[in-house]
């Protein structure tokens, strides 16, 4: 390859890809992060570098703890032991049928603004969700109605619907819609098992 073409990887020094610490943290000589598991709910010192306060972090943590509790309450009638696998130590991938749970908070509303296809998103969600996995959609009522129209074609089943409490600062009406992907076989699959 021609040198300087940008295609050669040999002898090219690596570039930094991690955001450097602020001057304040360089002086402190460390990240200042709390040890696990306290790190999950302790505001990291770098928040100020991104324009967030510890109070904002704590408020957001409370909102998400409340939301997750509500999601579990809606899911609990459908969850059996070992329904949701938890592989925290494995890296995320986008192989087909990888995820047990997908959470789409205003994702459909956001892609509408970008002129992207909501049907394409549904197909991609179906591809990466394992059979019997769950999807939590938290969005406008019109989005939930749109998704409901595609349930049978995708072999998905509505599990629960609930009004999202007004815990968002936007003050918009949101609905929580929980779906489960069905396990389904084609007629060819049945003949293969006989």
Rosetta blueprint (number, residue, H / E / L):
1 X L
2 X L
3 X L
4 X L
5 X L
6 X L
7 X L
8 X L
9 X L
10 X L
11 X L
12 X L
13 X L
14 X L
15 X L
16 X L
17 X L
18 X L
19 X L
20 X L
21 X L
22 X L
23 X H
24 X H
25 X H
26 X H
27 X H
28 X H
29 X L
30 X L
31 X L
32 X L
33 X L
34 X L
35 X L
36 X L
37 X L
38 X H
39 X H
40 X H
41 X L
42 X L
43 X L
44 X L
45 X H
46 X H
47 X H
48 X H
49 X H
50 X H
51 X L
52 X L
53 X L
54 X H
55 X H
56 X H
57 X H
58 X H
59 X H
60 X H
61 X H
62 X H
63 X H
64 X H
65 X H
66 X H
67 X H
68 X H
69 X H
70 X H
71 X H
72 X H
73 X H
74 X H
75 X H
76 X L
77 X L
78 X L
79 X L
80 X L
81 X L
82 X L
83 X L
84 X L
85 X L
86 X L
87 X L
88 X L
89 X L
90 X L
91 X L
92 X L
93 X L
94 X L
95 X L
96 X L
97 X L
98 X L
99 X E
100 X E
101 X E
102 X E
103 X E
104 X E
105 X E
106 X L
107 X H
108 X H
109 X H
110 X H
111 X H
112 X H
113 X H
114 X L
115 X L
116 X L
117 X L
118 X H
119 X H
120 X H
121 X H
122 X H
123 X H
124 X H
125 X H
126 X H
127 X H
128 X H
129 X E
130 X E
131 X E
132 X E
133 X E
134 X E
135 X E
136 X E
137 X E
138 X E
139 X E
140 X L
141 X H
142 X H
143 X H
144 X H
145 X H
146 X H
147 X H
148 X H
149 X L
150 X L
151 X H
152 X H
153 X H
154 X H
155 X L
156 X E
157 X E
158 X E
159 X E
160 X E
161 X E
162 X E
163 X E
164 X L
165 X L
166 X L
167 X L
168 X L
169 X L
170 X L
171 X L
172 X L
173 X L
174 X L
175 X E
176 X E
177 X E
178 X E
179 X E
180 X E
181 X E
182 X L
183 X L
184 X L
185 X L
186 X L
187 X H
188 X H
189 X H
190 X H
191 X H
192 X H
193 X H
194 X L
